[in-house]
Amino acid sequence: MLLRNLPRTSFSIGLVVFLTILYLYYSFIFNSVKRPPSSPSSPSSPSSPQSDSIPRNIWQVFFNHSPFPQLGESVQSWVLKNQDYSYTLLSSDGAERFVTEHYSQRPEIAHTFLELNFPIFRADLLRYMLLEAVGGVYSDIDTTALKPIRDWIPPQFLTQTRAVVGIEYDQLDNPGPSHGFTERISFCQWTMASSPGHPMMTKIVDEVVNTLRATARENGTTISALKVTDKEVGGVTGPGIWTRVVMESLSIASGHPVTYKNISGLKEPRLFGDILILPIDGFGTGQPHSNSNRNNDESALVRHNFGMFWRHDGWKT
């Protein structure tokens, strides 16, 4: 019996040896291939900013169904210059659906927006909420895109930038604020960009909601009945409160105090932490102040046509 089983036993042993050698050979080859080491700061890390951290969304708002022929060219400029972007024009009904969908877990914010009847309050708060919740680019309906959004951020800042803000007014060396401004620096509120959940956008949403409620209490009225003068709008929901929040956010993002002295006279885009500040002609070209170029300088990215729709039927719900 032993002699008859010997050939089968020898064959089994040989097969095992062969497979073992084959396994060791391929293991050696596989482990010899050099692979790049993983890094906590690699682009795949969710905590590190991406070149596409600002989503390719364009948001505009128009609460009126009446035709405004002069807006056609402006709207078209955003679509034609940014054909790989998703474009959304929100009506009043669409705005309410957006807020209900994205802010159901933050009822104080959702309820405040839904209770508002003063159109400019709605338009102001909505732009902040759009960028905080979903991100992308917001621009007023009466703005014209002069260059594609992909050209807004210089290459050296591309992977670090998570928000883009432009200067609206710069007092420079003039004796005092002019043209209706009360501070030395004011930031554009008609165009802005942000990644979703950026702390600056969360801060402005919270600040505006708190200010609206405080203003209603001070005036002995409700959110739904709250109205203010054109001059007061800026400090409640507009450029005044936006500028204050941006300045505070620049200090937090950069890790050191930032004042108007760090902004005034800016000639090139400057990064503060992950917030990119554009010079006056970035979003504020064509204005009669702040050394703004009146002829759409090469550095101009967006032109505001100052339709003033917020003062009349353009924001009517």
C-alpha positions as a printed NumPy array, in Angstrom:
array([[  0.   ,   0.   ,   0.   ],
       [  2.79 ,   2.414,   0.874],
       [  4.605,   1.844,  -2.448],
       [  1.391,   2.305,  -4.437],
       [  0.665,   5.697,  -2.713],
       [  4.199,   7.086,  -3.05 ],
       [  3.836,   8.671,  -6.491],
       [  0.601,  10.471,  -5.444],
       [  2.246,  11.722,  -2.224],
       [  5.324,  12.985,  -4.108],
       [  3.101,  14.802,  -6.601],
       [  1.163,  16.525,  -3.762],
       [  4.348,  17.67 ,  -2.06 ],
       [  5.716,  19.007,  -5.349],
       [  2.519,  20.954,  -6.044],
       [  2.624,  22.564,  -2.594],
       [  6.28 ,  23.569,  -3.078],
       [  5.547,  25.019,  -6.518],
       [  2.598,  27.092,  -5.293],
       [  4.62 ,  28.36 ,  -2.323],
       [  7.44 ,  29.536,  -4.598],
       [  4.935,  31.173,  -6.945],
       [  3.269,  33.019,  -4.034],
       [  6.623,  34.27 ,  -2.668],
       [  7.691,  35.442,  -6.134],
       [  4.596,  37.527,  -6.792],
       [  4.573,  38.86 ,  -3.255],
       [  8.113,  40.128,  -3.792],
       [  7.184,  41.759,  -7.111],
       [  4.068,  43.428,  -5.671],
       [  5.82 ,  44.804,  -2.597],
       [  8.707,  46.102,  -4.695],
       [  6.423,  48.533,  -6.544],
       [  6.836,  52.005,  -5.027],
       [  3.613,  53.741,  -4.114],
       [  3.313,  57.371,  -3.01 ],
       [  3.001,  57.693,   0.743],
       [ -0.318,  58.891,   2.089],
       [ -0.325,  62.381,   3.505],
       [ -2.788,  64.074,   5.829],
       [ -2.573,  67.186,   3.658],
       [ -3.209,  65.416,   0.366],
       [ -6.055,  66.72 ,  -1.832],
       [ -8.22 ,  63.757,  -0.849],
       [ -8.329,  64.934,   2.754],
       [-11.776,  66.418,   3.481],
       [-10.244,  69.026,   5.784],
       [ -7.995,  70.581,   3.142],
       [ -9.429,  73.168,   0.718],
       [ -9.972,  72.003,  -2.844],
       [ -9.688,  73.932,  -6.089],
       [-13.38 ,  73.157,  -6.513],
       [-14.368,  73.879,  -2.895],
       [-16.617,  76.664,  -4.203],
       [-19.311,  74.704,  -6.062],
       [-20.13 ,  75.523,  -9.666],
       [-23.478,  77.106,  -8.855],
       [-24.708,  80.544,  -9.933],
       [-27.61 ,  82.   ,  -7.951],
       [-29.737,  85.   ,  -8.862],
       [-33.011,  86.201,  -7.387],
       [-35.97 ,  87.947,  -9.033],
       [-39.178,  88.223,  -7.033],
       [-41.135,  89.959,  -9.778],
       [-42.866,  88.331, -12.75 ],
       [-43.054,  91.576, -14.738],
       [-40.627,  91.714, -17.699],
       [-37.511,  93.847, -17.456],
       [-36.018,  93.714, -20.985],
       [-32.796,  95.422, -19.897],
       [-31.96 ,  92.453, -17.664],
       [-31.735,  89.962, -20.536],
       [-28.17 ,  90.825, -21.462],
       [-27.022,  90.749, -17.84 ],
       [-28.521,  87.328, -17.136],
       [-27.2  ,  86.   , -20.44 ],
       [-23.656,  87.1  , -19.559],
       [-23.61 ,  84.775, -16.531],
       [-24.821,  81.79 , -18.51 ],
       [-22.656,  82.268, -21.606],
       [-19.423,  82.954, -19.72 ],
       [-19.917,  80.037, -17.324],
       [-21.393,  77.222, -19.385],
       [-20.168,  74.47 , -17.063],
       [-22.   ,  76.009, -14.117],
       [-25.475,  75.303, -12.826],
       [-27.585,  78.47 , -13.077],
       [-30.662,  79.094, -10.895],
       [-32.996,  82.1  , -10.96 ],
       [-35.128,  81.961,  -7.828],
       [-38.621,  83.397,  -7.545],
       [-40.292,  84.149,  -4.225],
       [-41.948,  80.723,  -4.24 ],
       [-38.67 ,  79.034,  -5.125],
       [-36.938,  80.874,  -2.308],
       [-39.466,  79.601,   0.205],
       [-39.051,  76.028,  -1.034],
       [-35.274,  76.351,  -0.748],
       [-35.448,  77.654,   2.821],
       [-37.954,  74.999,   3.871],
       [-35.762,  72.244,   2.418],
       [-32.365,  73.403,   3.655],
       [-33.189,  75.052,   6.988],
       [-35.77 ,  72.713,   8.489],
       [-33.231,  71.786,  11.192],
       [-32.724,  75.466,  12.088],
       [-36.311,  76.617,  12.623],
       [-35.485,  80.075,  14.002],
       [-33.731,  80.982,  10.738],
       [-36.359,  79.366,   8.513],
       [-39.265,  80.951,  10.388],
       [-37.641,  84.392,  10.337],
       [-37.212,  84.259,   6.575],
       [-40.702,  82.923,   5.925],
       [-42.26 ,  85.602,   8.155],
       [-40.5  ,  88.462,   6.339],
       [-42.635,  90.563,   4.02 ],
       [-40.252,  93.469,   3.352],
       [-38.781,  92.379,  -0.036],
       [-35.222,  93.68 ,   0.398],
       [-34.926,  91.913,   3.771],
       [-35.847,  88.666,   2.029],
       [-33.453,  89.258,  -0.86 ],
       [-30.543,  90.097,   1.451],
       [-31.01 ,  87.208,   3.857],
       [-31.63 ,  84.739,   1.042],
       [-28.266,  85.365,  -0.661],
       [-26.427,  84.534,   2.534],
       [-28.515,  81.421,   3.088],
       [-27.952,  80.191,  -0.478],
       [-24.19 ,  80.307,  -0.072],
       [-24.157,  78.942,   3.46 ],
       [-26.382,  75.967,   2.625],
       [-25.264,  75.027,  -0.89 ],
       [-22.448,  77.382,  -1.867],
       [-21.417,  78.833,  -5.189],
       [-21.684,  82.367,  -6.577],
       [-24.455,  84.829,  -5.828],
       [-24.885,  87.959,  -7.949],
       [-27.682,  90.512,  -8.18 ],
       [-29.9  ,  90.322, -11.232],
       [-28.61 ,  93.708, -12.47 ],
       [-24.947,  92.649, -12.667],
       [-22.989,  91.667, -15.757],
       [-20.298,  88.984, -15.772],
       [-17.268,  90.432, -17.544],
       [-15.04 ,  87.39 , -17.125],
       [-15.646,  83.695, -16.395],
       [-15.792,  82.743, -12.732],
       [-12.793,  80.439, -13.243],
       [-10.676,  83.603, -13.702],
       [-11.653,  85.162, -10.378],
       [ -9.103,  83.331,  -8.243],
       [ -5.385,  83.661,  -9.102],
       [ -3.681,  80.263,  -9.617],
       [ -1.481,  80.639,  -6.529],
       [ -4.606,  80.928,  -4.323],
       [ -6.784,  78.367,  -6.069],
       [ -6.481,  75.49 ,  -3.592],
       [ -6.711,  77.731,  -0.527],
       [ -9.684,  79.933,  -1.357],
       [-13.099,  79.082,   0.059],
       [-14.737,  82.504,  -0.173],
       [-14.408,  85.532,  -2.476],
       [-15.343,  89.093,  -1.465],
       [-14.922,  92.344,  -3.402],
       [-14.436,  95.928,  -2.23 ],
       [-17.332,  98.302,  -2.906],
       [-15.961, 101.474,  -1.328],
       [-12.507, 102.592,  -0.187],
       [-12.072, 105.973,   1.492],
       [ -8.333, 105.926,   0.706],
       [ -6.7  , 109.204,   1.859],
       [ -9.842, 111.303,   1.503],
       [-10.946, 113.326,   4.553],
       [-14.058, 111.289,   5.324],
       [-16.512, 108.705,   4.002],
       [-18.558, 109.959,   1.044],
       [-21.201, 108.822,  -1.442],
       [-23.479, 107.706,   1.387],
       [-20.95 , 105.412,   3.093],
       [-20.258, 105.679,   6.808],
       [-17.127, 103.506,   7.13 ],
       [-13.698, 103.688,   5.521],
       [-14.182, 100.333,   3.805],
       [-17.313,  98.669,   2.496],
       [-17.572,  95.279,   0.807],
       [-19.752,  94.393,  -2.178],
       [-22.906,  92.614,  -1.283],
       [-24.208,  92.385,  -4.857],
       [-21.704,  89.643,  -5.792],
       [-20.04 ,  87.081,  -3.535],
       [-18.821,  83.487,  -3.593],
       [-18.377,  80.831,  -0.94 ],
       [-18.06 ,  77.146,  -0.236],
       [-21.03 ,  75.652,   1.641],
       [-20.845,  75.944,   5.413],
       [-18.138,  78.595,   5.411],
       [-17.935,  80.183,   8.906],
       [-18.303,  83.677,   7.427],
       [-21.592,  82.739,   5.785],
       [-22.874,  81.031,   8.927],
       [-21.955,  84.136,  10.901],
       [-23.756,  86.53 ,   8.548],
       [-26.912,  84.386,   8.515],
       [-26.988,  84.29 ,  12.318],
       [-26.169,  88.003,  12.674],
       [-28.866,  89.099,  10.223],
       [-31.541,  86.935,  11.859],
       [-30.623,  88.24 ,  15.317],
       [-30.588,  91.842,  14.063],
       [-33.969,  91.474,  12.372],
       [-35.532,  90.139,  15.57 ],
       [-33.872,  92.824,  17.704],
       [-35.009,  95.56 ,  15.298],
       [-38.586,  94.266,  15.397],
       [-38.547,  94.309,  19.222],
       [-37.097,  97.842,  19.321],
       [-39.812,  99.067,  16.952],
       [-42.571,  97.283,  18.854],
       [-43.613,  95.273,  15.825],
       [-43.453,  91.781,  14.355],
       [-41.053,  90.305,  11.816],
       [-43.84 ,  90.183,   9.233],
       [-44.684,  93.878,   9.694],
       [-41.086,  95.112,  10.018],
       [-40.012,  97.863,   7.613],
       [-37.175, 100.379,   7.737],
       [-35.929, 103.269,   5.614],
       [-33.579, 102.725,   2.674],
       [-30.748, 104.154,   4.765],
       [-31.405, 101.73 ,   7.624],
       [-31.492,  98.628,   5.411],
       [-27.699,  98.526,   5.163],
       [-27.197,  98.049,   8.893],
       [-29.927,  95.438,   9.297],
       [-29.398,  93.104,   6.329],
       [-27.25 ,  94.909,   3.761],
       [-23.706,  96.187,   3.146],
       [-23.242,  97.617,   6.644],
       [-23.747,  94.377,   8.559],
       [-22.068,  92.382,   5.777],
       [-18.927,  94.553,   5.97 ],
       [-18.728,  94.172,   9.75 ],
       [-19.028,  90.384,   9.527],
       [-16.434,  90.195,   6.735],
       [-13.912,  92.241,   8.733],
       [-14.42 ,  90.057,  11.801],
       [-14.117,  86.926,   9.669],
       [-10.863,  88.126,   8.085],
       [ -9.305,  88.464,  11.541],
       [-10.492,  84.996,  12.559],
       [ -9.423,  83.348,   9.294],
       [ -5.963,  84.924,   9.244],
       [ -5.287,  84.54 ,  12.961],
       [ -4.465,  88.207,  13.582],
       [ -6.384,  91.515,  13.732],
       [ -7.347,  92.907,  10.329],
       [ -8.351,  96.573,   9.925],
       [ -9.101,  98.87 ,   7.   ],
       [ -5.355,  99.57 ,   6.787],
       [ -4.833,  96.001,   5.554],
       [ -7.487,  96.516,   2.846],
       [ -7.335, 100.14 ,   1.72 ],
       [ -5.57 , 100.783,  -1.579],
       [ -5.449,  97.099,  -2.477],
       [ -4.078,  96.632,  -6.002],
       [ -4.014,  92.828,  -6.262],
       [ -6.192,  90.063,  -4.775],
       [ -5.104,  89.21 ,  -1.245],
       [ -5.809,  86.066,   0.733],
       [ -6.721,  86.283,   4.427],
       [ -6.812,  82.698,   5.652],
       [ -9.214,  81.151,   3.142],
       [-11.042,  84.403,   2.228],
       [ -9.904,  86.142,  -0.961],
       [-10.384,  89.918,  -1.063],
       [-10.508,  91.504,  -4.522],
       [ -9.423,  95.095,  -5.297],
       [-12.033,  97.733,  -6.092],
       [-12.289,  96.846,  -9.79 ],
       [-12.932,  93.152,  -9.105],
       [-16.651,  93.561,  -8.413],
       [-16.821,  97.377,  -8.052],
       [-15.66 ,  98.696, -11.409],
       [-17.295, 101.75 , -13.   ],
       [-18.058, 103.659,  -9.782],
       [-17.391, 107.409,  -9.255],
       [-15.195, 106.862,  -6.194],
       [-12.495, 104.683,  -4.604],
       [-10.218, 104.979,  -7.682],
       [-12.621, 102.689,  -9.484],
       [-11.922, 102.418, -13.204],
       [-14.791, 103.755, -15.295],
       [-13.884, 101.809, -18.446],
       [-14.011,  98.154, -17.37 ],
       [-10.337,  97.722, -16.577],
       [ -8.636,  94.406, -17.394],
       [ -8.944,  93.415, -13.742],
       [-12.736,  93.95 , -13.736],
       [-14.669,  90.72 , -13.225],
       [-18.241,  91.93 , -12.635],
       [-20.032,  95.185, -13.452],
       [-22.919,  96.336, -11.273],
       [-25.451,  98.224, -13.371],
       [-27.194,  99.727, -10.319],
       [-30.74 ,  98.978, -11.403],
       [-31.85 ,  99.734,  -7.82 ],
       [-34.522,  97.045,  -8.047],
       [-34.425,  96.698,  -4.281],
       [-35.957, 100.181,  -3.995],
       [-39.   ,  99.43 ,  -6.134],
       [-40.835,  96.68 ,  -7.968],
       [-37.787,  94.576,  -8.771],
       [-37.976,  92.908,  -5.37 ],
       [-41.758,  92.894,  -5.117],
       [-43.09 ,  89.495,  -4.043]])
